[in-house]
């Protein structure tokens, strides 16, 4: 049976069921301007999500090719970490109307539709880019062009620049079009409460809610910790007890553990804090050494300026001073790197003990699969 798309007349008759909403009073849904012959023009919202820049070491230029470390990988097995911290790899950007965001060639950014709408029973939705923007090389989704009956929310937009030139995007641009497909008969199952994206906010993926994912991880494991320890650790992560960098290092530390080494999350956090403390001392020593070397070399350069005649030793000292200066400048203000120290671990322990079920390791969170 061939697909039957609703014409503009049918769409107008179902507007009450579709219930388009625009959250800004100055920019309401306008059926006269947005409804076409067999589709509805949909605008991009003011909220975007960009991937967080992978942490770089100080010697790597921002123009160097990206080299991703283990901590930067989105590990689909670690659904507990992402469930506790959904924006682990994402940074939200809220633009005002009139502001813009630039997509470089090959770059992608997560957005969402400005309009909130429903997919009525008996209909399914098809989402596509408007041809004017497709001709510019702008992709608006990575395959998620289908909307189930019963769904409501703001549809996600995966904006990808496939062209060879940067593209500047502004909120409220009508980059997408929505069409409606008549089902052959009413669905027995309707999208609703309990489904992953019911009342969707259009944000990053919630893949961890998939029952098949949970079953797979339950069978093969997602980390090498006992269930109780993993659940306690997730509670600490959910409470946002760590900075993004600390959480990345904690995940690395967790993945390197001997499964039988720890029986509680408190022991694990204490061990992590000790490792962080040693690392902080080592970094402080290196920073002090580099700054002292730079001061000594430039002091020698200044003193040797009055020693004539100039020889090869002057050039060697000057070359060394110039070589160490960029490193010293980078280290001079300290660093954004913040260690997770024993006092931080003690604070997290107190928070865990104050949560219901925190003392005995049972988090009470349904659906987390054991290792």
C-alpha positions as CSV (number, residue, x, y, z in Angstrom):
1,X,0.0,0.0,0.0
2,X,1.4,3.4,-1.0
3,X,1.9,6.1,1.5
4,X,-0.8,8.8,1.7
5,X,0.4,12.2,2.7
6,X,-2.0,14.8,4.1
7,X,-2.7,17.8,1.9
8,X,-2.8,21.3,3.3
9,X,-6.6,21.1,3.7
10,X,-6.3,18.0,5.8
11,X,-3.5,19.5,7.9
12,X,-5.6,22.5,8.7
13,X,-8.4,20.3,9.8
14,X,-6.1,18.5,12.2
15,X,-4.4,21.6,13.7
16,X,-6.3,21.2,17.0
17,X,-4.8,17.6,17.4
18,X,-1.4,18.6,16.2
19,X,-1.4,21.7,18.5
20,X,1.6,23.6,17.3
21,X,3.1,25.9,20.0
22,X,5.7,28.6,19.9
23,X,7.2,29.4,23.3
24,X,8.0,33.1,22.5
25,X,4.9,35.3,22.4
26,X,6.4,37.5,19.6
27,X,6.9,34.4,17.3
28,X,3.7,32.3,17.4
29,X,2.9,29.5,14.9
30,X,1.5,31.1,11.7
31,X,-0.5,28.6,9.7
32,X,-0.9,31.1,6.8
33,X,2.9,31.4,6.3
34,X,4.1,28.0,7.5
35,X,1.6,25.5,6.0
36,X,2.5,24.5,2.4
37,X,0.8,22.3,-0.1
38,X,1.5,19.1,1.8
39,X,3.9,20.0,4.6
40,X,4.6,22.5,7.4
41,X,7.7,24.7,7.6
42,X,9.4,24.2,11.0
43,X,11.8,26.6,12.6
44,X,15.0,26.0,14.6
45,X,15.0,26.9,18.2
46,X,17.3,29.2,20.2
47,X,18.8,26.2,22.2
48,X,21.8,24.3,20.8
49,X,24.1,21.6,22.1
50,X,27.7,21.3,21.0
51,X,30.2,18.6,21.8
52,X,32.6,19.5,24.5
53,X,36.1,19.9,23.2
54,X,38.3,17.0,24.1
55,X,40.8,17.9,26.7
56,X,44.2,18.8,25.2
57,X,47.6,18.7,26.7
58,X,49.5,22.0,26.9
59,X,51.9,21.1,24.1
60,X,49.2,20.4,21.6
61,X,48.3,23.3,19.4
62,X,44.6,24.1,18.9
63,X,45.3,23.7,15.2
64,X,46.6,20.2,15.6
65,X,44.5,17.3,14.3
66,X,42.1,16.1,17.1
67,X,43.4,13.0,18.8
68,X,40.8,11.4,21.0
69,X,41.7,9.7,24.2
70,X,39.8,6.8,25.8
71,X,37.9,9.3,28.1
72,X,36.6,11.2,25.1
73,X,34.9,8.1,23.6
74,X,31.1,7.8,24.0
75,X,31.0,4.3,25.3
76,X,27.5,2.9,24.7
77,X,28.1,0.2,27.4
78,X,28.3,2.8,30.2
79,X,24.6,3.7,30.2
80,X,24.7,4.4,34.0
81,X,27.3,7.2,33.6
82,X,25.3,8.9,30.9
83,X,22.0,8.4,32.7
84,X,23.5,10.1,35.8
85,X,25.1,12.8,33.7
86,X,23.2,13.2,30.4
87,X,25.3,16.1,29.2
88,X,28.7,14.5,29.9
89,X,29.8,15.1,26.3
90,X,27.6,18.1,25.5
91,X,27.7,21.8,26.3
92,X,24.4,23.7,26.0
93,X,24.3,27.1,24.2
94,X,21.3,29.4,24.5
95,X,21.1,32.1,21.9
96,X,19.0,35.2,21.9
97,X,16.8,35.9,18.8
98,X,19.2,37.7,16.4
99,X,22.4,35.9,17.6
100,X,24.0,33.2,15.4
101,X,26.0,30.0,15.5
102,X,28.5,29.1,12.7
103,X,28.9,25.6,11.4
104,X,32.3,24.9,9.9
105,X,32.6,22.5,7.0
106,X,32.1,19.0,8.3
107,X,31.0,20.2,11.7
108,X,27.8,19.2,13.4
109,X,25.7,20.7,16.2
110,X,22.6,19.5,18.0
111,X,19.5,21.7,17.9
112,X,15.8,21.3,18.2
113,X,12.6,22.6,16.6
114,X,11.2,25.9,17.9
115,X,7.7,24.5,17.5
116,X,6.3,22.0,20.0
117,X,3.8,19.7,18.4
118,X,2.0,16.4,18.6
119,X,1.6,13.5,16.2
120,X,-2.1,12.5,16.4
121,X,-3.3,8.9,16.5
122,X,-3.7,7.5,13.0
123,X,-0.8,9.6,11.6
124,X,3.0,9.3,11.4
125,X,5.4,12.2,10.8
126,X,8.1,12.6,8.2
127,X,10.8,15.1,8.8
128,X,13.0,16.6,6.1
129,X,15.2,19.6,5.3
130,X,13.7,22.3,3.2
131,X,15.3,22.1,-0.3
132,X,16.7,25.7,-0.1
133,X,18.9,24.7,2.8
134,X,19.7,21.2,1.4
135,X,21.2,23.0,-1.6
136,X,23.5,24.8,0.7
137,X,24.8,21.5,2.1
138,X,23.0,21.7,5.4
139,X,21.8,18.4,6.8
140,X,19.1,18.6,9.5
141,X,19.0,15.0,10.7
142,X,21.1,11.9,10.7
143,X,18.3,9.5,9.8
144,X,15.7,10.2,12.5
145,X,13.1,11.4,10.0
146,X,10.2,9.4,11.4
147,X,7.8,10.4,14.2
148,X,5.5,7.8,15.8
149,X,1.8,8.5,16.5
150,X,1.3,9.7,20.0
151,X,4.6,11.5,20.3
152,X,4.8,15.1,21.5
153,X,7.7,17.5,22.0
154,X,10.3,19.5,20.2
155,X,11.9,17.4,17.5
156,X,15.7,17.1,17.6
157,X,17.8,18.6,14.7
158,X,21.3,17.2,13.9
159,X,22.6,20.1,12.0
160,X,25.6,19.1,9.8
161,X,27.5,21.2,7.3
162,X,28.3,19.0,4.3
163,X,29.5,21.9,2.2
164,X,32.9,23.3,1.8
165,X,32.0,26.7,3.3
166,X,31.0,27.8,6.8
167,X,27.3,28.3,7.3
168,X,25.9,30.8,9.8
169,X,22.6,29.7,11.4
170,X,20.2,32.0,13.4
171,X,17.3,30.9,15.6
172,X,13.8,30.8,14.0
173,X,15.1,30.1,10.5
174,X,12.6,27.7,8.8
175,X,15.2,25.0,8.0
176,X,12.9,21.9,8.1
177,X,9.5,20.7,6.9
178,X,7.1,18.3,8.5
179,X,4.7,16.1,6.6
180,X,2.0,13.8,7.8
181,X,1.4,10.2,6.6
182,X,-2.0,8.5,7.0
183,X,-1.6,5.0,8.6
184,X,-3.4,2.1,7.0
185,X,-5.3,1.6,10.3
186,X,-5.1,2.9,13.9
187,X,-2.0,1.6,15.8
188,X,-2.5,-0.8,18.7
189,X,0.5,0.7,20.5
190,X,0.7,4.5,20.8
191,X,3.8,6.5,21.8
192,X,3.2,7.7,25.4
193,X,4.3,7.7,29.0
194,X,7.3,5.4,29.6
195,X,8.7,5.8,26.1
196,X,12.1,7.4,25.8
197,X,11.1,10.6,24.1
198,X,7.6,11.3,25.2
199,X,7.3,15.0,25.8
200,X,10.6,15.3,24.1
201,X,12.8,18.4,24.9
202,X,14.8,17.8,21.7
203,X,18.1,17.4,23.6
204,X,20.9,14.9,23.4
205,X,20.3,11.1,23.0
206,X,18.7,9.1,25.8
207,X,19.8,5.8,24.3
208,X,20.3,4.3,27.8
209,X,16.6,4.0,28.2
210,X,16.3,1.4,25.6
211,X,15.4,-2.0,27.1
212,X,17.5,-3.9,24.6
213,X,20.5,-1.9,25.7
214,X,19.8,-2.6,29.3
215,X,19.4,-6.3,28.6
216,X,22.7,-6.4,26.6
217,X,24.6,-4.6,29.3
218,X,23.1,-6.8,32.0
219,X,24.3,-9.9,30.2
220,X,27.8,-8.7,29.2
221,X,28.5,-6.0,31.9
222,X,29.2,-2.3,31.6
223,X,32.1,-1.9,34.1
224,X,34.2,-4.0,36.4
225,X,32.7,-3.0,39.7
226,X,30.2,-4.8,42.0
227,X,26.6,-3.6,41.5
228,X,26.4,-1.9,44.9
229,X,29.6,0.1,44.3
230,X,28.5,1.0,40.8
231,X,25.1,2.3,42.1
232,X,26.7,4.3,44.9
233,X,29.1,5.9,42.4
234,X,26.3,6.7,40.1
235,X,24.5,8.6,42.9
236,X,27.6,10.7,43.5
237,X,27.8,11.4,39.7
238,X,24.1,12.3,39.6
239,X,24.6,14.8,42.4
240,X,27.2,16.6,40.2
241,X,30.0,16.1,42.8
242,X,32.6,16.3,40.1
243,X,33.8,18.7,37.4
244,X,33.8,17.4,33.9
245,X,37.5,16.8,33.9
246,X,37.3,15.0,37.3
247,X,34.5,12.8,36.0
248,X,36.6,11.9,32.9
249,X,39.5,10.9,35.1
250,X,37.3,9.1,37.5
251,X,35.9,7.0,34.6
252,X,39.4,6.2,33.5
253,X,40.3,5.2,37.1
254,X,37.2,3.1,37.4
255,X,37.9,1.2,34.2
256,X,41.5,0.4,35.3
257,X,40.4,-1.3,38.6
258,X,40.7,-4.8,39.8
259,X,37.0,-5.9,40.2
260,X,37.6,-7.3,43.7
261,X,39.6,-4.3,45.0
262,X,36.8,-2.2,46.4
263,X,33.6,-3.2,48.2
264,X,32.1,0.4,48.7
265,X,32.1,3.6,46.6
266,X,33.6,5.4,49.6
267,X,36.8,3.2,49.4
268,X,36.9,3.8,45.6
269,X,36.6,7.6,46.0
270,X,39.3,7.6,48.7
271,X,41.7,5.8,46.4
272,X,40.8,8.1,43.5
273,X,41.5,11.1,45.8
274,X,44.9,9.7,46.8
275,X,45.8,9.2,43.1
276,X,44.7,12.8,42.3
277,X,46.7,14.1,45.2
278,X,49.9,12.5,44.0
279,X,49.2,13.8,40.5
280,X,48.6,17.3,41.8
281,X,51.9,17.2,43.7
282,X,53.7,16.0,40.6
283,X,52.1,18.7,38.4
284,X,53.0,21.4,41.0
285,X,56.6,20.1,41.1
286,X,56.9,20.2,37.3
287,X,55.3,23.7,37.2
288,X,57.7,25.0,39.8
289,X,60.7,23.4,38.0
290,X,59.7,24.9,34.6
291,X,59.1,28.4,36.1
292,X,62.4,28.3,38.0
293,X,64.3,27.2,34.9
294,X,62.7,30.0,32.9
295,X,63.6,32.6,35.5
296,X,67.2,31.3,35.8
297,X,67.7,31.2,32.0
298,X,66.4,34.7,31.5
299,X,68.5,35.9,34.4
300,X,71.5,34.4,32.8
301,X,70.6,36.0,29.4
302,X,70.3,39.4,31.1
303,X,73.6,39.0,32.9
304,X,75.5,37.7,29.9
305,X,74.4,40.7,27.8
306,X,77.1,42.6,29.5
307,X,79.8,39.9,28.9
308,X,81.8,40.6,25.7
309,X,82.5,39.2,23.3
310,X,79.3,37.3,22.4
311,X,80.0,33.6,21.7
312,X,78.2,30.4,21.1
313,X,77.4,30.0,24.9
314,X,75.3,33.2,24.7
315,X,73.3,31.8,21.8
316,X,72.7,28.4,23.6
317,X,71.4,30.1,26.7
318,X,69.2,32.4,24.7
319,X,67.8,29.5,22.7
320,X,67.1,27.6,25.8
321,X,65.3,30.6,27.4
322,X,63.2,31.1,24.3
323,X,62.3,27.4,24.2
324,X,61.1,27.2,27.8
325,X,59.3,30.5,27.7
326,X,56.0,29.3,26.0
327,X,55.8,26.5,28.5
328,X,56.4,28.9,31.4
329,X,53.7,31.2,30.1
330,X,51.3,28.4,29.8
331,X,52.0,27.3,33.4
332,X,52.3,30.7,35.0
333,X,48.6,31.3,35.9
334,X,48.4,27.8,37.3
335,X,45.9,25.7,35.5
336,X,42.2,25.0,35.0
337,X,43.0,21.5,36.2
338,X,41.4,20.9,39.6
339,X,42.2,17.7,41.5
340,X,39.7,15.7,43.4
341,X,41.4,15.7,46.9
342,X,40.6,13.8,50.1
343,X,38.5,16.7,51.5
344,X,36.3,16.4,48.3
345,X,36.0,12.6,48.9
346,X,34.9,13.2,52.5
347,X,32.3,15.7,51.3
348,X,30.9,13.2,48.8
349,X,30.9,10.5,51.5
350,X,28.8,12.7,53.7
351,X,26.4,13.4,50.8
352,X,26.1,9.7,50.0
353,X,25.3,8.8,53.6
354,X,22.7,11.5,53.7
355,X,20.8,10.1,50.7
356,X,18.1,7.5,51.1
357,X,19.7,4.0,50.9
358,X,23.2,5.6,50.6
359,X,24.7,4.0,53.6
360,X,24.0,0.4,52.5
361,X,24.8,0.8,48.8
362,X,21.3,0.5,47.5
363,X,20.5,3.5,45.4
364,X,16.9,2.6,44.8
365,X,17.2,3.5,41.1
366,X,15.2,1.1,39.0
367,X,16.6,-0.4,35.8
368,X,20.3,-0.2,36.5
369,X,21.8,-3.4,35.3
370,X,24.5,-5.3,37.3
371,X,28.0,-5.8,36.1
